[in-house]
Structures are given as structure tokens and as C-alpha cells.
Amino acid sequence: MQEFEFEIVMGLEIHSELATKSKIFCGCTTEFGGEQNTHVCPVCLGLPGVLPVLNRQVVEYAMTAGLALNCTIAEFSKFDRKNYFYPDLPKAYQTSQYDLPIAEKGWVDITTSQGTKRIGITRVHMEEDAGKLVHGGGTLAGAGYSLADYNRTAVPLIEIVSEPDIRSVEEAIAYMEHVKAILEYTGVSDCKMEQGSLRCDANISLRPWGQKEFGVRSELKNMNSFKTLQKALEYEIERQAEILRDGGVVVQETRMWDDAKGVTISLRSKEEAHDYRYFPEPDLVPIIISREWVDRVRAALPELPEARHERLVAAYGLPSYDAGIITDSKAMADYFDAACRHYGIEPSPIADDDGYRQADQQGKDRAKQISNYMMGELTRLVKEDGKGFEDCPISPENLVGLLQLLEAGTISSKIAKTVFETMYATGKEAKVIVEEKGLVQISDEGAIAKIVAEIVDKNPNVVADYKAGKEKAVGFFVGQIMKATKGKANPGVVNQLLKAELDRR
């Protein structure tokens, strides 16, 4: 029996602004922000008598993304006019691609709690972004007025259209996370969702289990965070399910998520292609892409998330889970690699069956230690600050400096946590903090033995408990010794000397 009475069918349309310095058809800056309507010119405003000129870098970035998404690059593609009337579209049409996109028939593999699954990609096409409406009252619903800012108009986009292969909210999020990582790794987009440079629409329908035909779909527009994506999909799925349970009919329409109310609301009936009256853009020539150009772009592709994941597992012995977390973010993966280099973790010259050189055991242990700190305390701190690893106050070199002090026995693991917090707050090196605060670990056996003997002498009842087999007695003594040394005593030396002292009693 299925957990849910309907099968969910979803496809995502991911819109990603490209990381070019100028717009797709003019020389205006693509820089985010700026005073409203200052990053504009007659071309991107569509004033009479102007002609667009295609930005070559846009084509190359679109090819790069297409190849990274396992698509076939078209030798012949063209731009089209997508006609519709909306205040954020000054020309009353959007220059996009319709029947001949630049890339088609790709795929990505995602991993969820249900295992690995391949999601097909129908197409990747280029287009210009629309402007931005600022609604009086903050949201479209109930706004008394709207203002149009055209700074974003004609910023270059690629739209990545998936096949309707997604069957759960978990799969939808995993798919978008994976595509985001690929775009970041290739450098074609900064993927700053908070700035709107990565957002998605979702087409959602439900059908009874076993039915081949798709149900009637709704489209959810412009979700620009993973939290919004999850909440909006969950709500819309349940909304459609309630309609079908009551014997109703789902209406094909375009909807939007109202975060304040926690609901999706109807915007308009869903358009079909003929509603947009597509026709070839008369002011732009078709795009002819040679195989040599494709080969050059393919050869320049960087190491992508799957390959880096495989390398971290094979070369550094990281668990697959650790490698997955680290490689989900390019900034995090780059931080890890940089830390490994600073720690001198070099794979041996002997390659394994997969062609990866493996680090020695010491190197693998060090890599795991780096991973633990990154996935634990460092991730917690950067999330609390709303930062990413690219803005982390602790550099990879300084993190390694802390781990080297631990490895050398200069500080204890307990002291390391205190030093780490101070490093994050101040940006100082670990050794500087240790020297300033006098946190060097006490490893001198004579000094520790004296403290051990004094504490054992003061607590004969606890010694009797130890002799009676009560394990908690050891913990008590260790705690007292660490307290007396302000946490600086070497734990290994403490345990060794304490056991010897208690056994002599």
C-alpha cells in the first residue's frame, strides 16, 4: 500500500542568471543592486530604433552548463520573441529560445533516502531576465500599487527544464541542490538565491497510482530559496490532493507562494506556447556552433561535484557521507582541498583501480579531522552568521594550524574548542591565541603526577569506590585534575598516571 493515495509528478524549470559583467544584448552592467532604473539603456529598455548585439560569453556559459548537465549542444539554434504583456517587461516581449534551444536531452543523478535516481533534462535555453516589481505592502497579494525597477531587465539567463521525473519534495530539493552545485562548480552563475540569481518554477500534478496519464498541473512561480521551495511544494501537493479527494477537478493555472499566509494563490490561467505567439527574433541571426568550439568548452570543464566526491572518497578515505556534504558546495569543497594542501596531505604515487592516488594512513586521518571540524563547529558558526565558506573568518591555513597544535600535543581537544571559537571571532592564528592566553597543554609527567597524588590523597572515599569497582570514581578524579590544571593537563598522561596511582593504593 502506498503512503500517499496519489502519485506526485513534478518537473522544475530552474532560472539561473549568468555571471557575465554585461547584459545579454547591451553593455549595461549586471551588478546586483544600484539605484532603481540606473543600470539601463535604450537597448534593454526596448526603445525604438535600437538593435541588440549578442554577448558571446552568454553563449559560452550556456554551452558550459549544457555540457556539465550531460546535454547535447545544438550546432544551430536561434532566438525567439515570447510575447506577453506585464509591467516588468518593457518591450512587451521577452527574447528567449523556443523550438531550437542551445542544449537538449541531458540528465543528472540525484541521491535521496530512496537511493540514486536519474532526472532527465529536456532542454537548456538562453533568454533575458525581466525587470523587478516592488509591490506596495511587500507582496503582490493585497498590494495597493507596484513600482517597476528595470535594472535586472536583460540580465542573461539560462533556463534548465527538467523532464517530469520528480516524484517527491525530497527529490525536487535534491535535484535543485545538485543543479545549483554544478552551476557553481562551472562558474557560470554565482547562484545567490537571496539576490534572485537562482530561482525556479515547479509544474505539479497528481494522479492515482497506476494511471499512465498525467493529471492537470499547476505551475508555481519564482521560488528563490530551498525553504520556500519545500513549503510551497508541500502545500500545493496537499491542496490538489484535497480537491481530488472531494471529487473536484484541479484547474490548470499559474500560482505563487504567499509566505506570510503560508498558502499558494492563483495568479492567472496557465498559458500554453501558442498564447505567447512565439516567432523568430528578426533582429538576431541564428547561432552556429562548431564542433571545435564545443570541444574547447568541454576540455575546459572543471572537476564537477560527482568527480570530486569520488576523489575525496578514493584518495583521502573520507566516508561517502562526508564527501557528499563537502562537495554539495563548491566553496566548502575548495576549502577542504586547500586545508589538505596546507596540512601536507599528499596522495602516494601508487594509483588504485580508479586511477586515484591514495594518501597514506596519516594523511587519511588528517583529512578526516579536517572534515570533522568543517562539518561540525565551522558549519555551525558560518550558518549562524549567514555566511558561506568563501567568507569564513578562519582560513584553511589557520584551521590546519589549530589541528597541528592538537597533533603535537601542544593543546588538548577541550582547549582546542575554546581556541577555535576565539579564532572565528578574531581571525587570529591558533598559536597566537594559545600564547596570549597561556593555554599550552601540560604534558610534564612530574608536574601532573604531583597533582594526581594530591587529589587522590584528598579523596580516600572515592579511592575506596574505585577499589570496589565503581567506574564513576575514575571520571571524578579526571574531572578534578582537569579543573586543577584549568583544562591544560594532557588527558592521555592524566589517565595513565591516575591509573598507576590508584592501583598502588
C-alpha positions, 0 to 999 in steps of 0.5 A: 500500500502506498503512503500517499493515495496519489502519485506526485509528478513534478518537473522544475524549470530552474532560472539561473542568471549568468555571471557575465559583467554585461547584459545579454544584448547591451553593455549595461552592467549586471551588478546586483543592486544600484539605484532603481532604473540606473543600470539601463539603456535604450537597448534593454529598455526596448526603445525604438530604433535600437538593435541588440548585439549578442554577448558571446560569453552568454553563449559560452556559459550556456554551452558550459552548463549544457555540457556539465548537465550531460546535454547535447549542444545544438550546432544551430539554434536561434532566438525567439520573441515570447510575447506577453504583456506585464509591467516588468517587461518593457518591450512587451516581449521577452527574447528567449529560445523556443523550438531550437534551444542551445542544449537538449536531452541531458540528465543528472543523478540525484541521491535521496533516502530512496537511493540514486535516481536519474532526472532527465533534462529536456532542454537548456535555453538562453533568454533575458531576465525581466525587470523587478516589481516592488509591490506596495505592502511587500507582496503582490497579494493585497498590494495597493500599487507596484513600482517597476525597477528595470535594472535586472531587465536583460540580465542573461539567463539560462533556463534548465527544464527538467523532464517530469521525473520528480516524484517527491519534495525530497527529490525536487530539493535534491535535484535543485541542490545538485543543479545549483552545485554544478552551476557553481562548480562551472562558474557560470552563475554565482547562484545567490538565491537571496539576490534572485540569481537562482530561482525556479518554477515547479509544474505539479500534478497528481494522479492515482497510482497506476494511471499512465496519464498525467493529471492537470498541473499547476505551475508555481512561480519564482521560488528563490530559496530551498525553504520556500521551495519545500513549503510551497511544494508541500502545500500545493501537493496537499491542496490538489490532493484535497480537491481530488479527494472531494471529487473536484477537478484541479484547474490548470493555472499559474500560482505563487507562494504567499509566505506570510499566509503560508498558502499558494494563490492563483495568479492567472490561467496557465498559458500554453506556447501558442498564447505567447505567439512565439516567432523568430527574433528578426533582429538576431541571426541564428547561432552556429556552433562548431564542433571545435568550439564545443570541444574547447568548452568541454576540455575546459570543464572543471572537476564537477561535484560527482568527480570530486566526491569520488576523489575525496572518497578514493584518495583521502578515505573520507566516508561517502557521507562526508564527501557528499556534504563537502562537495554539495558546495563548491566553496566548502569543497575548495576549502577542504582541498586547500586545508589538505594542501596546507596540512601536507596531505599528499596522495602516494604515487601508487594509483588504485583501480580508479586511477586515484592516488591514495594518501597514506594512513596519516594523511587519511586521518588528517583529512578526516579531522579536517572534515570533522571540524568543517562539518561540525563547529565551522558549519555551525558558526558560518550558518549562524552568521549567514555566511558561506565558506568563501567568507569564513573568518578562519582560513584553511591555513589557520584551521590546519594550524589549530589541528597541528597544535592538537597533533603535537600535543601542544593543546588538548581537544577541550582547549582546542574548542575554546581556541577555535571559537576565539579564532572565528571571532578574531581571525587570529592564528591558533598559536597566537591565541594559545600564547596570549592566553597561556593555554599550552597543554601540560604534558610534564609527567612530574608536574601532573603526577604531583597533582594526581597524588594530591587529589587522590590523597584528598579523596580516600572515599572515592579511592575506596569506590574505585577499589570496589569497582565503581567506574564513576570514581575514575571520571571524578578524579579526571574531572578534578585534575582537569579543573586543577590544571584549568583544562591544560593537563594532557588527558592521555598522561592524566589517565595513565598516571591516575591509573598507576596511582590508584592501583598502588593504593 
